Amino acid sequence: MSDSILSKCLNLIAPIALTVGAHAYAAEPAAPAPAAPTRVALETSEGRIVVELRADKAPKTVANFLQYVNDSFYDGTIFHRVIAGFMIQGGGFDAAMVEKPTRPPIPIESNNGLKNVRGAVAMARTGDPNSATAQFFINVVDNARLDYPSFDGHGYTVFGNVVEGMQVVDKIRAVPTGRRGSFENVPASPVVIKTARVAK
């Protein structure tokens, strides 16, 4: 084979080899980054509390909570039950201790692996495990007795945790409380949730 013919053959083969090699070693497309967890900012009369929601663990509970947030339901509600060595509870009453009407209750999602540790946010409920509506509480200490299956076989659904403002939570837990009508552990001066909004 003449040198000129050999040169032409090599010129044809080289681009093919490079192309095949490029396909063989091409990187796999990068997987899309997981969406960042949704956060909700509670602007209270004592300061700002930011809660990160765990829709991956409690999807129905988070969807329910966000619906109340988006409806501005929590605006003007109070932390009506404060126990310094336990938790602070709110989201159901206004400053006059009038309970707000809610949507129907949601099914419990307590068996999700999340624990009622300090800073964890969970749904309040009655003795019926599937009775949670709008009220929630923030654990101010580790409350393992509330974890699934708990003392009642069900536990309390944790659906988020405080990522900013635990000093505000601690400020609220320390306020003077007393009896108001049939309610106990009510702050002497209302601790108001001024607004609850999805954090940008």
C-alpha positions in Angstrom: 0.0 0.0 0.0 1.4 3.4 -0.9 2.2 6.0 1.7 -0.5 8.3 0.4 -3.2 5.6 0.6 -2.1 4.6 4.1 -2.2 8.2 5.2 -5.7 8.6 4.0 -6.8 5.4 5.8 -5.3 6.6 9.0 -7.0 10.0 8.7 -10.4 8.2 8.3 -9.8 5.8 11.2 -8.5 8.4 13.7 -11.7 10.5 14.0 -13.8 7.3 14.3 -11.6 6.0 17.1 -11.8 9.3 18.9 -15.6 9.4 18.5 -16.0 5.9 19.8 -13.7 6.7 22.7 -15.7 9.8 23.6 -18.9 7.8 23.7 -17.2 5.0 25.8 -16.0 7.4 28.4 -18.8 10.0 28.4 -20.0 10.8 31.9 -23.5 9.8 33.0 -25.9 12.7 33.2 -25.9 14.1 36.7 -28.9 13.2 38.8 -31.0 16.3 39.7 -30.2 17.6 43.2 -32.9 16.8 45.7 -35.3 19.6 46.5 -34.4 21.5 49.6 -36.8 20.9 52.6 -39.5 23.5 53.0 -39.0 25.9 55.9 -41.7 27.9 57.7 -41.0 31.0 59.7 -43.1 31.8 62.8 -42.8 35.4 63.6 -43.9 35.5 67.3 -44.2 38.2 69.9 -41.0 36.8 71.4 -39.0 36.5 68.2 -38.6 34.4 65.1 -38.7 30.6 65.0 -37.8 28.8 61.7 -39.0 25.2 61.3 -37.7 22.8 58.7 -40.4 20.3 57.5 -39.8 16.6 56.8 -42.2 15.8 54.0 -40.1 12.7 53.3 -41.1 11.3 56.7 -44.6 12.7 57.3 -46.0 13.7 54.0 -49.7 14.0 55.0 -48.8 15.9 58.2 -46.6 18.4 56.3 -49.2 18.9 53.6 -51.8 19.6 56.3 -49.5 22.0 58.2 -48.6 23.9 55.0 -52.2 24.3 54.0 -52.9 26.0 57.3 -49.8 28.2 56.8 -50.9 29.1 53.3 -54.4 29.9 54.5 -52.9 32.3 57.2 -54.7 30.2 59.8 -51.9 30.5 62.4 -51.7 34.3 62.2 -52.9 35.7 65.5 -53.0 32.4 67.3 -51.0 31.9 70.5 -48.9 29.4 72.3 -51.6 28.6 74.8 -49.9 25.8 76.7 -46.4 26.2 78.0 -44.7 23.7 80.3 -41.1 24.6 81.0 -39.8 21.1 81.3 -41.8 19.6 78.5 -43.0 21.6 75.5 -44.7 24.7 74.2 -48.0 24.1 72.3 -49.9 26.5 70.0 -51.8 26.9 66.8 -55.3 26.5 67.9 -56.5 29.5 70.0 -56.5 33.3 69.6 -55.5 35.7 72.4 -59.0 35.5 73.9 -58.6 31.7 74.2 -61.3 31.2 71.5 -60.5 28.0 69.6 -60.4 28.4 65.8 -62.4 26.1 63.6 -60.3 23.6 61.6 -60.4 21.2 58.7 -61.1 17.5 59.4 -58.4 15.6 61.3 -55.5 13.8 59.6 -54.2 10.2 60.0 -51.4 9.7 62.4 -47.8 9.3 60.9 -45.9 8.7 64.1 -44.2 5.5 63.0 -41.8 7.4 60.7 -38.5 7.1 62.6 -38.4 10.8 63.8 -38.1 11.3 67.5 -39.5 13.8 70.0 -36.1 15.3 70.9 -35.4 18.9 71.9 -36.4 21.2 69.0 -38.6 18.6 67.3 -42.0 19.8 66.1 -44.9 17.4 66.5 -48.7 17.4 66.1 -50.9 17.7 69.2 -53.9 15.5 69.4 -56.5 14.1 71.7 -56.6 10.5 73.0 -57.8 9.5 69.4 -54.5 8.9 67.5 -56.1 10.2 64.3 -57.4 13.4 65.7 -54.6 15.9 64.9 -55.8 19.1 63.0 -53.9 22.4 63.4 -52.3 22.4 66.9 -48.6 21.6 67.2 -46.0 21.6 69.8 -42.2 22.1 70.0 -40.3 19.8 72.4 -38.1 21.8 74.7 -36.4 18.7 76.1 -36.0 15.1 74.8 -39.4 13.5 75.3 -38.8 9.8 74.4 -42.1 8.8 76.0 -43.9 10.5 73.2 -42.1 8.5 70.5 -43.9 5.7 68.6 -45.3 3.4 70.0 -45.3 5.5 73.2 -47.4 4.7 76.3 -50.6 4.5 74.2 -49.3 2.4 71.3 -49.3 5.3 68.9 -47.0 8.2 69.9 -47.0 11.7 68.5 -46.1 12.6 64.9 -42.9 14.5 64.5 -42.9 16.4 61.2 -40.1 18.9 61.5 -37.5 20.5 63.7 -36.4 24.0 64.7 -33.4 25.2 62.7 -33.4 28.8 63.9 -34.7 30.4 67.0 -34.3 27.8 69.8 -33.4 30.7 72.0 -36.9 32.1 71.3 -38.4 28.8 72.2 -36.5 28.8 75.4 -37.7 32.3 76.1 -41.3 31.2 75.6 -40.8 28.1 77.8 -39.7 30.5 80.7 -42.7 32.8 80.6 -45.0 32.9 83.7 -48.0 30.8 83.3 -51.2 30.1 85.2 -54.8 29.0 85.0 -57.3 30.7 82.7 -60.8 29.4 82.8 -60.6 25.6 82.3 -57.1 25.9 80.9 -53.9 25.4 82.8 -50.3 26.3 81.9 -51.5 29.4 79.9 -48.9 32.2 79.6 -49.9 35.2 81.8 -49.3 37.5 78.8 -50.2 36.1 75.4 -47.4 34.7 73.3 -48.7 35.5 69.8 -47.8 33.9 66.5 -48.0 37.1 64.5 -47.5 35.3 61.1 -46.5 31.9 59.8 -45.1 31.9 56.3 -43.1 29.6 54.1 -39.5 31.0 54.4 -38.0 32.3 51.2 
